[in-house]
Amino acid sequence: MADAHNQWTDERMDQIISVLLRTGVLLACAVVIIGGIFYVVHHKGPLPDYHTFQSEPANLRGFHGILKGVLASVGRNWIQFGLVVLVATPFARVAFSVFAFFKEKDWTYVVLTLIVLGVLVGSLFGK
Amino acid sequence: MTVLTFTLLILICAFCAGLLGALTGLGGGIIIVPLLVLVFKVNIHYASGASLISVIATSSGAAAAYVREGYSNVRIGMFLEVATTFGAVIGAFVVALVSPAAIAIIFGLVLLFSSYLSLRKQPATRGTHPPDRFAVMLRLNGDYPTPQGKKSYTVRRVPLGFAVCYCAGIVSGLLGIGSGALKVLGMDQAMEIPFKVSTATSNFMIGVTAAASAGIYFHRGYVDPALVMPVMLGVLFGAFVGARILPGAGTRYLRILFSIAILALGAEMLLKGLTGKL
């Protein structure tokens, strides 16, 4: 085990990625379920109109707005926050891969993984 | 319809989609959008937003299992993700430039093509070839577990596979689907990676590909929490149950049936897009 601690093999990397993905999905689901119950219980009035596209209100489109609603215990914002956690899971997986390839001293893949991470982070600023 | 009824109805439909998607290996995402658009009369932007998010959930959940079992090739996945993520960002940008009718038409064509891919006969086993020089350079060759022990494979036509994955990324960002069928096509057919490794690695890539367009979808307001909640939970739970009963299920007829359903939905989407009745 002491040996495994220092050695970064592909197998060990796979194990950690597996745990990371599962944790992210389960955590996201838990938050979405809490928000979903809030929403269904508290929602008054008719069904929202999904047929015409009007975009979402600003407090559900950006991270600050979503977080504000979470602190105010708004069901829809809790769900949206869970979805943000879900989307963050692949980000975390790629970020971890950069670190793991770095530990393996596999420089080609450090560069390739950094490119993917760059595209992911860059996409957050796209509108 | 009350919010509770609507949510429960979508939850049940999404569960069935996830279950069938897992049992047939075609993924549930592909029928979620036509289901929401054609049956529940949801706008195509909201529908693709819900689908995109669900796809991240199911692929990450499935990838967790595949990676642990040693089927996914993390290097192939990382390398091809360069192509799929660039494609996904472009695809998500294009959504704003084309009309919903055009998206429906493209969606219809992708459904028809996917149905063709899954119904046609699988080509016979391939011979042995010298490995591609890119494959050696990028250390893409690997092995995977079989009942007879570990079996190694060599990867071919890397640039072609990369190009197909770039297109798969564009389709994913444009339509809000995982486009697993296209990714598998690139890996299994172009790069001659074993089918099981191709599907497992495709699953591994779908989450990252979809995440690359998710930010743009959020900003544009395509992600409606109240709609995504039942879709995502339903598809994920369905896929989970499907993966559990998969080993004992006779999936051949189910696959044919599901492919025909995709064919019908594809034709309907195409028609709706062409006549502008969305």
Interface residues (C-beta under 8 A of the other chain):
Chain A: D10 E11 M13 D14 Q15 I17 S18 V19 L21 R22 G24 V25 A28 C29 V32 I33 G35 G36 Y39 V40 H43 L47 P48 Y50 H51 T52 F53 Q54 S55 E56 P57 L60 R61 G62 R76 N77 I79 Q80 L83 V84 L86 V87 T89 P90 F91 R93 V94 S97 D106 T108 Y109 L112 T113 I115 V116 V119 L120 G122 S123 L124 F125 G126 K127
Chain B: M1 T2 V3 L4 F6 T7 F40 K41 V42 N43 I44 H45 Y46 I53 I56 A57 S60 G61 A63 A64 A65 V67 R68 G70 S72 V74 R75 M78 F79 E81 V82 T85 F86 A88 V89 A92 F93 P100 M137 L138 R139 G207 V208 A210 A211 A212 S213 A214 G215 I216 F218 H219 R220 G221 Y222 V223 D224 P225 A226 L227 V228 M229 P230 M232 L233 L236
